[in-house]
Amino acid sequence: MKLKTVCIICARSGSKGIKNKNLKLVDGKPLIFYPIKAAQMSGIIDNIIVSTDSKKISSYAKKIGAEVPFLRPKKLSGDLTTTEATLKYSLLKYEEIKNQKFDICVFLTATDIFRKVSWITKSVKMLKLNKELESVFSGHKTHKNFWELKNNKWVRLKSWMRNYSSRQVRKHIVREDTGIACASRAYLWRNERRIGDKVEIIQNNAPFTSIDIHESIDLKMANFAMKIWKKNLYK
């Protein structure tokens, strides 16, 4: 049986950092262009929809080939609305409209645009090949040390971080970057969970994946970085 895959791209109109953020340009294209284009080029997604409360975003998304079968209600478009609540609503609403159930859901954002299409393709394929996995997502590999504040005292996140050595041989941790590429079983989204517990991570060392566009300085950095990155964007 063929597993049905849907990609849901969340792109609301409101933003405190940058007004109309998802329509701001990077390399001459709106931010919403990038996840739609990447999803299309992955060749592994059956339906691509944009979940938005904006008629402008809806119009542009439809123009370049995405579906916008509904406008998201205001109660799910505020600053405090969780991504998980939005994904659950959007999936259930779309399944109701289509009168069908999906098996795999792909999550991409317009604020994380430094992704390779191959990461999307690989994440979906890994779920299809391994029934035990619940989610596969992109993660940035780092050898840097991290600290957290506990009882007003700074402590290392992991005990092994006490030992300083060459990054070539020391342990590492991975930063979760689900907005860049994430595929999960649909039942997780229906239960308002973005990712499950049984996961695989597609690790990368790409420095530009750290650029998450929420402020004007992020937009400037993205425009600069895209001049270098775009040669690899769709590989």
N, C-alpha and C positions, 0 to 999 in steps of 0.2 A: 504494500500500500504506500502510495506517495504521500510524504508528509507535507502539509501545506504550511507555507511560511509567509508571514506578514511583517512588514517593517513599519513601525510607528515613530514618526519624527515629531517631537513636541516643540512647538514654536509659538508661544503666546505673544501678544502685542506689548504688554506692559514690561517695563524694566526701569529700575531706579538709576542704574549706572549709565546706560546709554539709551536714549529715547528711540523707539522703533528699531531696537538692536538687530533683530533677525533680518532686517532689510538693508542694513548697512553694508557697504561694499568692501570687499577684499579682492584685490587684483581685478577690479571692475565688475565683480559678481556679488550679488547679495549673499549673506551668510547661509540663508536657507537653501541656496543652490547646491552647496557642497555635499550635505548628506543625501539629498535627493539624487544627485548625479552619481555618487558613490554606490548607493543602493541599486540604481539602474545598471551600473557597470559590473556589479558583482555577479550577475547572471544566475543568482540562486534564490531570488525572492519573488514570490508570486504576486503580491500586492504591496504597493508602497503608498502609505497615507500620511498626511500631515494633520496633526491635531493642533488646531489654533482657534483663537477667538477673534482673529483679525480678517476682515474681508480683503485687505490688501495682500496679506501673506497668502491667503487662500487663492486669490486671483493669479499671483505669480507662480505658486506651486502647481496649479492646474496647467498653467501655460507651458511648463517644462516637463509635464508628464506624470505628476503625482496625483493621487486622489485626495479630495477634501470632501468627504461625504456628509459632513456635519460641522457646525461651528461649536466649539467647546463652550459650555455655560460659564457665566461669570464666576460662579462659586468655585470653579476649578481653574481659575485664571489669575488668582492673586499671588502675592509674593510668598505667602506661607503655604501655598498648595504644594503638596509633595509630588515628586515625580511618580511615585508608586500609585498614588490615587489617580493621577492623570492617565497612566498607562492602563490601569484597570478599567476605568470608565471608557477609554477610547477603544480598547479591545472588545469589551462587551457590547458597546454601541455598534461597532463595525460588524461584529458577528451577527448581531440582530438584523442589521440592514442587509447583509449578504446572505443571511439564513444558512450559515455554515460555520463550522468550528475550525480554528487553526491549531496547528500542532507546535510550531516554533515561532517565536516572536523576536524580532530584531529591534534593538534600541539604538538610535543615533541622535546626536544633537547638532544644532547649528552653531553652537558656541565652541565646540571642539571640531575643528576642520582639518587638522593635520593627521589624517588617517590614510592608510593604504587600503585599496579595495580588497586586496588579498586577505586582509585581516577579517573582513566581513565574510567573505567566501569560506575561509577556513573555519570560522566559528560555527557556521551553520553546518558545514560538512562534518565537523567533529561530533555534533549532536546527533546527526543522522547515523553516523557510524557506531557511536557508543551510547547504547540505551541507558547506561548507568549515570551518565552525566546529566546534570540539570541546567548548567549554564557554562558558556565559554565567553571570555571577554578579554579585551586588551589590557595589558598592564605594563607600566614602565619600571624596568629593573634599575635599582639603585644600590650602591654600596655605602651610601652616606649614613651617618649615625643620626638617630632621632631620640628626642627627649620629650617627656610629658611631666606635667605638674601634679604631684600626688602629696596631699597633706601639706601644701605650701612648700614642697621641696621638689627640685628638679631631679628626675631619675631617668636613666637610659631605658628606652623602650624594650630592648632585649639585653640580656646579661652578656651575650657574646660581643656586644658593641664596646665592651671594656677593652677588648684586645685590638690594638691598631696594627694593621698589616697592609700589604699591597692589595689593591682592589682586585688584582688578577686571581688571588687565592682566597680572599676572605668571603664570608657568607654575604648574602644580599637579601633585601626585601623587595616587594613589588607594590607599586602604587596602583590602585584600582582605577581604571579609566573606562568605565562602561559607556560613556558618551561617545567615545571614539569608535568602538565596535563591541557589541554585546548581543549574544543570542541566548535565549532562555526557553524552557518549556512553557507553553502557553498556560498551563495550570498554575504556574507561579504567579503570573500577572493577574489571573482571575482572583487569586487570593491576596492581591496587593503586595506582592514581593517581586522586586526587580530581578534578583538572582537567587539561586538556591544554595545549598550547602555542598553539593557534590559538583565541583567546578574544575575547569582547566583554564589556564591563563596563557594567552599568546603574549610572550614577553618581548619587549622591544627596548632599544636604547636611544630611540629618536628624541633629541632634545626639544624639538618643536612641539611634541605632544603635551608639554607643560603649559602651553598657551591656551588658556580657557577664557574666552572673550566675554568680559562683563563690564569693563571700564574702558574709557577712551584710550588709555595707554596700551591696553591689551589689543585694541583694534590697530593701533599704529605698529605694534610689534608684529601682529599677524600679517599686515601688508608688507612689511620688510621681509619677514621669514618666507612668505609665499613665493617670493622671487627665486628663492633657492629650492624650496620644497616642491613646487608644482611639477618639476620634472619626474618626481617619484610618486605623485599623488594617486595616480590611477594604475599603479603596478601592484 
